[in-house]
């Protein structure tokens, strides 16, 4: 009798171990597909800066803020994300040749004609608890039922002249939507660069509009 009970207990433990192992494997294999919002038009090429009558030597000041504890709290500046945004701004600035010269260090800049303050805000309308509930429910179904998270981006840029007078404020909004599902693992390798593309395009839209406004003068 005792041996029968021990055998049943062992089978139950083995079954539980297999279920747990299967669940963990599914979690590891969770894939995701990240889709771009495309709320603003794509910009790939800027016109030649030689059409400007005035040389543009710009001090660029990028910042990145996000909501750590939810949308109802104050946004917090992220040093790590600041470095990321600075790299993206530098890459697009050099690739687009938007200005005659630029610097991220105001004290090192000479003959600064403009200051461009760029602030990125990363946010979602959902609470952290709501996202966690959706993730847990999807996990209980071993990823067969997907869930999504929509990350919104807002770029606010203020352009000022050498005297500190504001010339214009530019605002752009876009988003990426991430779908998480067991069947989407292959899609991750194709779509994982979507957030960078969205951010780069927002910067390009900013530079295009600054260029257009400058040309109208």
Secondary structure, DSSP 4 states (H G I P E B T S, - for coil): -HHHHHHHHHHHHHHHHHHHHHHHHHHHT-EEEEEE---S-----PPPGGG-SS--EEEEEEEEEE-SS-TTS--EE-HHHHHHHHHHHHHHHHHHT-SSEEES-GGG-SS--EEEEEEEEEE-SS-HHHHHHHHHHHHHTTTSS-EEEEEEEEEEEEEEETTS-EEEEEEEEEEEEEEEEGGGHHHHHHHTTHHHHHHHHHHHHHHHHHHHHHHT-
